Amino acid sequence: MQGILYEEPSIWLFLLITVIMGGWAAWMTGRAIALTWRPFWTLIIYLFILGAAVRFIHFALFGGTLLSIHYYAVDTIVLLIVGALGFQYRRARMMTTQYRWLYERSGPFSWREKTSAVKG
């Protein structure tokens, strides 16, 4: 997997910087975008910027390649996945708590109309 997902000598650096630290920041970014009722595409813009910041941390602390499209894409894809999950989790929670008479949770990332709210 070295060379495909990460360039550092150990996978632990990739997991620490990209998955744990970057993932936490991406989750919180997704949560913040959902809390302010912004559209999903704004999350994508913010996560592309966050991907550059994660790439800089790899470069500054561990001597990684700063201007690598490949590793930037890998980092950003991980952040997009985690950020989208954070966005959808918070949006589902907001829909079911703020509109509890209309919607109920159908899973951690989804909601549906309540059967009592459906007309007919």
C-alpha positions as CSV (number, residue, x, y, z in Angstrom):
1,M,0.0,0.0,0.0
2,Q,3.0,2.3,0.5
3,G,3.3,4.4,-2.7
4,I,-0.4,4.0,-3.5
5,L,-2.1,5.6,-0.4
6,Y,0.8,7.1,1.4
7,E,4.4,8.0,0.9
8,E,5.7,7.9,4.4
9,P,7.7,4.9,5.7
10,S,4.8,3.9,8.0
11,I,1.1,3.6,7.5
12,W,0.7,5.0,11.0
13,L,1.6,8.5,9.9
14,F,-1.0,8.3,7.1
15,L,-3.6,7.1,9.6
16,L,-2.7,9.7,12.2
17,I,-2.5,12.8,9.9
18,T,-5.0,12.0,7.2
19,V,-7.6,9.7,8.7
20,I,-7.6,10.8,12.4
21,M,-6.6,14.5,12.4
22,G,-7.9,15.3,8.9
23,G,-10.9,13.1,9.3
24,W,-11.9,14.8,12.5
25,A,-11.5,18.2,10.9
26,A,-13.6,17.0,7.9
27,W,-16.3,15.6,10.1
28,M,-16.5,18.9,12.0
29,T,-16.6,20.8,8.7
30,G,-19.4,18.7,7.5
31,R,-21.2,19.2,10.7
32,A,-20.8,23.0,10.6
33,I,-22.0,23.2,7.0
34,A,-25.1,21.1,7.9
35,L,-25.8,23.2,11.1
36,T,-25.9,26.4,9.0
37,W,-28.2,24.8,6.4
38,R,-25.7,25.4,3.6
39,P,-25.8,23.3,0.5
40,F,-23.6,20.2,0.1
41,W,-21.5,21.7,-2.6
42,T,-20.0,24.3,-0.2
43,L,-18.7,21.4,1.9
44,I,-16.8,20.1,-1.2
45,I,-15.1,23.5,-1.6
46,Y,-14.0,23.6,2.0
47,L,-12.7,20.0,2.0
48,F,-10.6,20.7,-1.1
49,I,-8.9,23.5,1.0
50,L,-8.6,21.1,4.0
51,G,-7.0,18.6,1.7
52,A,-4.3,21.1,0.9
53,A,-3.8,21.8,4.6
54,V,-3.4,18.0,5.3
55,R,-0.9,17.7,2.4
56,F,1.0,20.6,3.9
57,I,1.2,18.9,7.3
58,H,2.6,15.8,5.6
59,F,5.2,18.0,3.9
60,A,6.1,20.2,6.9
61,L,6.3,17.5,9.6
62,F,7.3,14.4,7.8
63,G,9.1,15.5,4.6
64,G,6.3,14.4,2.3
65,T,5.8,15.8,-1.2
66,L,3.9,19.0,-1.1
67,L,2.9,19.4,-4.7
68,S,1.8,15.9,-5.5
69,I,-1.5,15.5,-7.3
70,H,-1.7,11.8,-6.5
71,Y,-1.3,12.1,-2.7
72,Y,-3.4,15.3,-2.6
73,A,-6.2,13.3,-4.3
74,V,-5.9,10.4,-1.9
75,D,-6.0,12.8,1.1
76,T,-8.9,14.8,-0.3
77,I,-10.9,11.6,-1.1
78,V,-10.6,10.4,2.4
79,L,-11.6,13.9,3.7
80,L,-14.6,14.0,1.3
81,I,-15.9,10.6,2.5
82,V,-15.6,11.5,6.2
83,G,-16.9,15.1,5.7
84,A,-19.9,13.8,3.7
85,L,-20.7,11.3,6.5
86,G,-20.5,14.1,9.1
87,F,-22.8,16.3,7.0
88,Q,-25.4,13.7,6.4
89,Y,-25.3,12.5,10.0
90,R,-25.9,16.0,11.3
91,R,-28.5,16.8,8.6
92,A,-30.5,13.7,9.5
93,R,-30.4,14.6,13.2
94,M,-31.5,18.1,12.5
95,M,-34.4,17.1,10.3
96,T,-35.7,14.6,12.9
97,T,-35.3,16.9,15.9
98,Q,-36.5,20.2,14.4
99,Y,-39.3,18.7,12.4
100,R,-40.1,15.7,14.7
101,W,-43.8,15.8,13.8
102,L,-42.9,15.2,10.1
103,Y,-39.9,13.0,10.1
104,E,-38.3,10.1,12.0
105,R,-34.9,8.5,11.8
106,S,-34.6,5.6,9.5
107,G,-30.9,5.1,10.2
108,P,-27.9,7.1,11.4
109,F,-27.6,9.0,8.0
110,S,-31.2,9.1,6.8
111,W,-34.8,10.1,7.7
112,R,-38.3,9.4,6.4
113,E,-41.7,10.9,6.7
114,K,-43.7,9.7,9.7
115,T,-46.6,7.4,8.8
116,S,-48.9,9.6,10.8
117,A,-47.8,12.7,8.8
118,V,-48.6,11.1,5.5
119,K,-51.9,12.2,4.2
120,G,-54.3,9.8,2.6
